[in-house]
Amino acid sequence: MTSSGRLARWRSPGRVNLIGEHTDYNDGFCMPLAIEQGCTATATALDEPVVRISSAQRGTPVEVGLDELAPGCFAEQDEWASYPAGVLWALMERGSKLGGLSIAVDGDVPAGAGLSSSAALECAVAAAVGDLLELGLSRADLVSVARQAENDFVGAPTGGMDQLASVFGQAGHVLLCDMRSMDVEPIPFDLETAGLNLLVIDSRAPHQLTDGLYGERRAACEEAARQLGVPALRDVGLEELDAAMATLDSDLLRKRARHVITENDRTEAVAQLLRTGQLRAIGPLLTASHESLRDDFEVSVPEVDLAVEVLLAFGAYGARITGGGFGGCAIALIEPAQAREAAIAVGAAFAGRQYRAPSSFTVTPAAGTRSLG
Ligand code: GLA
C-alpha cells in the first residue's frame, strides 16, 4: 500500500484541571490549563480505502477498512486505536468523505493518570485529518468531533472539558469554561511571575473512566437535577443549597449535588481571585474542592488523599485531586523552594504504606492544538 501527497502534523496537549471537577456534565464551570505534555498526530493519504493507525508507544499498527469503522469494532488489545479511529468515524458521521489514511501518533502524556492523554490524542488526530483533507474545521468543530469520538465511539460518557482544554489552551493562562454556553475565558495564571510552582504528583493508582463509576456519578447528578426540577445542577446556586438538600430524597443524592453546587461556586471564586492576580489566595479553595470530591462526590482514592495531606503539611497553599478521579494525580500550588522536599516526602509516605512509587513534575499552562507543519 502506498501513501501519497502531503503530510499534516499537529500537536495537541493534555491538561490539568485547576478546579471545577465533575461540573462539566452538569453544564457548570471548570478551569483547566493545557500542559506541555501532549500528542502529535501525522496524517497522510493512502491509495486504498483503509485506515492504518500506528503509535510510537504501541507495537503492531492497527489496520481497518473505512467501511468497517463502527463502535466496538476493535479487539481488546487494539482498543487504544479506537480514539483515533473514533475521530475518523465522527467525521464521517458528520458527512465528511474520507479516503484511505495513515495516522501515526506519538504522545508523552502519562496514560491513565487523569491528564487527558485521550483528549490529546483525539484532538491531534482531528486537527491533522481536518488539515490534510481541508475539511475547514473550526476549533469548536475539533472539540465536538473529538468529544463525539470519545462519547459515542469509545463509549466513555465524559463531559467535554478535556477536549476544550486541549484545543483552546493558552500559554500563561487557565481557561474558565462555561460548559453550557461553551464560552472560554482565558485568565492569566503566570506561575513564573508569581514565583510559584504547580506541582503534579501522579499517584499511579490505576484510573479508568469507562468502568462504570464515572457513569454512575453522572447518572446521580442527572437524577438530582430531575428531583430539583432544573435542567442541570448548574441551575442551583449556592444560596439555594439548603432548599435543595431538603428536597432531594436520599443522602447519596444530597452528597453528589452538594459537591457540584459548591464546586461551581468555588470555581467562580477562583476565577475572581485570578482576575485580580491573587494566585496564592486560591489555595484554600483548591483544598476545599479536594475535601468535597473525597467526602461528598467520593471519587478520590487513599493514595491521592495521602499525597494531598503530605503536600499541605509541607507548605502547599492548596492541594487537590485533579481529573475524573478513582486514581490519577494530585496537584499542589506551592513555593518552588518547598516543591522538591514535598515531592520527596510524598514518595516516602507512599513507601511507608507500600503504595506504588509516585512520580512528580511541575506544569505550566501551555498552548492548545497547533500545527507542526
Ligand atoms: C474526566 C472527564 C471530564 C470531566 C472530569 C471530571 O476528565 O473526561 O469530562 O468530567 O473527568 O471533572
Boltz pocket constraint, residues with backbone or C-beta under 6 A from the ligand:
constraints:
  - pocket:
      binder: B
      contacts: [[A, 17], [A, 20], [A, 21], [A, 22], [A, 23], [A, 24], [A, 25], [A, 114], [A, 158], [A, 159], [A, 160], [A, 161], [A, 162], [A, 323], [A, 324], [A, 325]]
      max_distance: 6.0
